[in-house]
Amino acid sequence: MYHFYWFGMHAYWWIFWVILWMLFFSFIMPVRRSNWTSYRDLQTPLQLLQRRYAAGEITSEEYEERRAKLLRDAKAV
């Protein structure tokens, strides 16, 4: 009879710890992860443009046009 009683109490503690860990990973970890700065945030617009051109996402004409606009806007500021 006591064997079933202790098993039941032990199961409740497992449920408690599982729920506690689930709460920790669902609430604490996303908040912490949102403070990380990504590599993309550290790049300048010209570096992003060069990366897109090197990857073949844009053509040479688009690259030259956008580069000229970026350099013109940088001089205006």
C-alpha positions as CSV (number, residue, x, y, z in Angstrom):
1,M,0.0,0.0,0.0
2,Y,2.8,2.5,0.8
3,H,4.6,1.6,-2.4
4,F,1.8,3.2,-4.5
5,Y,1.6,6.2,-2.2
6,W,5.3,7.1,-2.6
7,F,5.2,6.5,-6.3
8,G,2.3,9.0,-6.6
9,M,4.2,11.6,-4.7
10,H,7.3,11.0,-6.7
11,A,5.3,11.4,-9.9
12,Y,4.0,14.8,-8.7
13,W,7.5,16.0,-8.1
14,W,8.6,15.0,-11.6
15,I,5.6,16.9,-13.0
16,F,6.5,19.9,-11.0
17,W,10.1,20.0,-12.2
18,V,9.1,19.4,-15.8
19,I,6.7,22.3,-15.7
20,L,9.2,24.5,-14.0
21,W,11.8,23.8,-16.7
22,M,9.3,24.3,-19.5
23,L,8.4,27.7,-18.0
24,F,12.1,28.6,-17.7
25,F,12.9,27.8,-21.3
26,S,9.7,29.3,-22.7
27,F,9.9,32.7,-20.9
28,I,13.5,33.3,-19.9
29,M,15.4,32.1,-22.9
30,P,13.6,34.1,-25.6
31,V,14.1,37.3,-23.6
32,R,17.8,36.6,-23.3
33,R,18.1,35.7,-27.0
34,S,16.4,38.9,-28.1
35,N,19.2,41.0,-26.7
36,W,21.8,39.4,-29.0
37,T,22.8,41.4,-31.9
38,S,23.0,39.6,-35.2
39,Y,25.8,39.8,-37.7
40,R,23.5,41.6,-40.1
41,D,22.9,44.4,-37.6
42,L,26.7,45.1,-37.5
43,Q,27.1,45.5,-41.2
44,T,26.9,48.9,-43.0
45,P,24.4,49.3,-45.9
46,L,27.4,49.3,-48.4
47,Q,28.7,46.0,-46.9
48,L,25.2,44.4,-47.2
49,L,25.1,45.6,-50.9
50,Q,28.5,44.1,-51.6
51,R,27.4,40.8,-50.0
52,R,24.3,40.6,-52.1
53,Y,26.3,41.4,-55.2
54,A,28.9,38.7,-54.4
55,A,26.1,36.2,-53.7
56,G,24.6,36.9,-57.2
57,E,21.3,38.3,-55.8
58,I,21.6,41.5,-57.8
59,T,23.1,42.4,-61.2
60,S,26.1,44.6,-61.9
61,E,23.8,47.5,-63.0
62,E,21.7,47.3,-59.9
63,Y,24.9,47.2,-57.8
64,E,26.4,50.2,-59.4
65,E,23.1,52.2,-59.2
66,R,22.5,51.4,-55.5
67,R,26.2,52.0,-54.6
68,A,26.1,55.4,-56.2
69,K,22.9,56.3,-54.3
70,L,24.5,55.1,-51.0
71,L,27.6,57.1,-51.6
72,R,25.7,60.2,-52.6
73,D,23.5,59.9,-49.5
74,A,26.5,59.4,-47.3
75,K,28.1,62.6,-48.6
76,A,24.8,64.6,-48.0
77,V,24.8,63.7,-44.3
